[in-house]
Amino acid sequence: MYLDKGKMGLFRDEYDASFHKCQTYRGQNANMHLCEAFISAYEATGRVDLLHRAVNIAEAVTGTLASLNDNNLVWEHYTENWMIDWDYHRDNPKHVFKPWGFQVGHQIEWAKLLLTIRRILLSEKADLGNMFTTVDQWEQKCTTFKTRAQRLFSEACRVGWDYTNGGFFYGFAPDESICDDDKYFWVQAEGIATAALLAESVSSTLGDHHQENDDETPAISSQRVKEETTEEGYWMWYERIWEYSWKHMIDHKHGGWYRLLTFDNKPYSNKKSPAGKVDYHTIGACCEVIQCLKRCSS
């Protein structure tokens, strides 16, 4: 992937083998994972230019591109000029790699990345080089990323959570109707990690809100979602998603998470995560939560 110069610092998706012909398709997914890669590269090397690239991608996708649609959420598909392509795979909302609709898991995953960048910005203010010319710019970016992450997660829960059977659906249309009601393992895993990071973001201490609870998580309504933006509320979502995953997603006999469930939580097969993803999302989520809990308890 090459940088699409002059286009908000975003990257093109795919070239041919000779690197002479580029597809006209542009997508947020490749850029989301590049943002994630730049974050990791920064953490490994300390190179501020890599963090700067991550910040630019995050701002372009969750800010500039999201503002192009009335939902103010992250749409998947774009034209060569980075205009929304509403028709790409409209007839195939369950496409494995490029489905149509707002992807619940990607709203959640972007919330996680925004919070990760914010945490880095807050902890390493003095070492950010020329990323920000004033303290006000730095503070505004931290505030914006937190607020944006809260909204993406809140909307994913409001529209994408199955209030009848539990679990996150896969995709919804611009009119908020569900266009893919399957339950994917990785969406639930990302939800667990993001809920924990949101709880951390609104409180510097873990407090008494993360507790073992053997009782059934109480039923909730979509009207309550926006009220649950406190530390306690986010830990409630953390427990809720974990409980659902433990009950339906995890194979307690053979190990691993079932890849895909029906809307009423029946596995399509006994297959676990595919070769392209393996346990990337599930192990990553657990590692993220472990580090988050350590920070909250310190």
N, C-alpha and C positions, 0 to 999 in steps of 0.2 A: 504493500500500500504506500502510495506517495501522497505527500501533503497537497491538498487542493488549494494552491496558493490564491490568496485574495478571497477565500470563501470561509471566513471566520476561524481559520486555523484548523479546519476539519480535514479528514482524510478520505480519499477515494476508496472504493471497496475492492475492485478487482481489475487486474491487467491480464493480457494474454501472456503466454510463456516467454515471448520476446520483449515484453515490457514496452511495446510500441502502441498497442491498442487498449484503451481503457473502456470499460463498460460505462454506459451513461447512468446506470443505477447508482444512487447514493443512499446510504443507510446509516441510521444512528447506532445500530448494534455493533458494527466494527469499531466505531469511534468510542463506544462505551467501554469495550474491552481494551482498546488502546489507552484510554484514560486510566483504567485499572493497571495496565502494564507500566505506564509512566509513573504512577504512584509507587509501585513496587520498585521500579528502577531507581527512583529518588531515594527511597528508604535504604536501598542497598549501596548507593554510591554517594549520596549527599549532594548530587548535582542539582542546583536550583533550577537550571534550564529545563530539566525533566519535570519537575514539579510545576513549573510555569506552563508547560504544555498540557499537563493534566488539568490545571485550572482553566486554561483557555477552552479546552474541549468541553469541560463540565459547564462552563458559562454559555457556550454556543448551543449545546444541545438542550439543557434544562432551562435556559433563558431565552435566547434568540429564537431557536427553532420552536420551542414550546409555545411561544407567544404567537405563532402563526395559526394556531387553532383555538377555537373558542373554549375548549376544555382546559387550555393552558397546561397540557400534559405532554409527555414525550410520545410522538408518533414515530412509526418505524421507517417509513419509506419516502424517498424524495427523488426529485428529478435531478438532472445534471447540474442545474442552477440552484439546487437546494430549496426548491419549492415543494410543498407537500404533494405527494402522489396518492390521492385518495383511492385510486382504482387498482393499484398494484396488488395482485392476489386477492382482490375483492371476492372473486368466485372460489377462493380456496383459503378460508380463514383458519384452517387447521394445517397449513403448510408447515412442514417440520422445521425449516430454517428461517423462512421469511413469511410468517403468517400475517394476515390482514388484521387491522384493529389495534386498539391500545393494548399492549401487553402488560398485564397486571404485574408480572415478575420484573419487568424492566422499570416500571415506576418505582418499585421497591428497591431494585438494585441501584438505581440512580440515587435514591435517597441515601443508601449506604455509602456510596462513593462521595457524595457531597459532605456527609458527616465525617468521613475519613480525611478528606482534604481539610475540612474546618479544624479537626483535631490537630493536624500537622501545623496549620497556620497559627493556631493558638499556642502551640508548644515551642515553635521555632521562629518566633517573630523576629528575633535579632539576626537570624541567619538567612534571610530571604532575599538578600541582594537588592536588585532594582525592581522586584516584582511590584512593589507599591511605593509610590513617591511620598505618600503622607500616611500618618497613623489613621486618619479618618477613612482612607481607602481600604486599609487592612481591616479595620473594624466593620466597615460596611460589607465587605466581602464575606467575613465570618458570619455576620448576622443574616445576610441574604441566603447563604448556603444552608444555614440551619432552618430558616423559615421555609425555604423551598423544599427541603427534605421532609419537614413535617407535613407539608401540603401533599406531596407526592404519596407519602405513606398513608395519609388520611384518606385520600381519594381512592387509593388501591383497596383500602379496607371498606370504605363506604360502598363502592360499586362492585369490587371484585371478590369480596368475601361471600361465601355461600352461607346465608343465615338460617338455612334449613338443615343442611347436611354437614356443614363445617368445611373448612379448607378454602383456599383461594382458587377461583376459576382461572382459566388461562388468558382469555381475551374478551374485550367488550368494544362495542361500536361507538362512534361519536355520540349517538343518542343514548348511550349508557345501557343499551340492551346487551346481554351476554351473547357473544358470537362464537365462543368456544368454551363449553362448560366442563371440559376435562380438567383433572387435577394433576399437575406435573410436580414431581418430587422437588425439583430445584426451586420452584417458586416458594414453596413452604419453607425450604431451608433458608433462602434469602430473607424471608419474612422474620424468621427467628433472630437472625443476626441483626437486622435493621431495627427491630423493636428494642433490642438490648442497647444498641448504640443511641437510639433516640432517648431512652431512659437516662443513659449516661449524660446526654447533651443537656438535659434540663436539670440535672443535679450533679454536684461534685462528689456526693457520697451515695453509697448503695442503700443505706437506711434499712428500714424494716419491710421494704416492699417486695423483695424477692424471697419468697418463702416456699418451702415444700408444702404441697396441698394435695391431699388424697381425695378431696371431694370433686365432684363434677364442676367444671367451669360453668358459671351461670350463663343462661341464654342471654343474648344481647340483641339489640335492634340497631339498624343503621343510623337511627337518629342519635344514638349515644356516641357514635364514633368521634365526632368533633369535640365531645366533652372529655375524651380520653387522651388529651395532649399533655397530661402531667406525668411526672415520673411514675406514679402509681398506675396511671392508665396505660403507659407503654409496657410496664412489667405485666400488666394483665394481658395485653396482646401477646407478649412473649410466652407466657404460660399457655394461653389459648392455642397458639399455633403449635407449640411443642406438644400439647395434649392431643391435638388432632393428628399430628405427624406420628406420634408414638402409637396411637390407636389404629391408624389406617395405613400409613406410608411405610412403616418399618416392618421388615420380615424378621420376626423374633425367633424364628426357627433356624433360618439359614444365614441371617445377617443381611445388611444392606437395605436400601430403600427401593420400593417398587417404583419403576419409572413413571407409570401413568395409570391413573384411576378414572373411572367413569364419574359422572356428576354425583352419583350416590355411593361413591367410594368403593367400587368393586375393581380390583386389578384387571386390566386387559389381558395380562399374561404374568408369568413369574419372572419376566426379565427385569433386571436392575438397570442402573444408569448405563447408557450406551457408550461405545468406545470413544466417541468425540468428547464426552463430558466426564466419563468415569465418576469418581467421587469428588470431583472438584468443588461443587457447590456445597455438598453436605459436610465434608471435612473442613472446607474453608469457613463455613458458618460456625462450626464448633470451635475452631481455632480463634475466630473473631470474638466469639462470646467469652471464651476463656480469658483472653487478653482484656476484654472489656470488664469482666468481673474483677480481675486483678487490679485494674486501674480504679474501679469504683470502691474497692475495699482498702486501698492504700491511703 
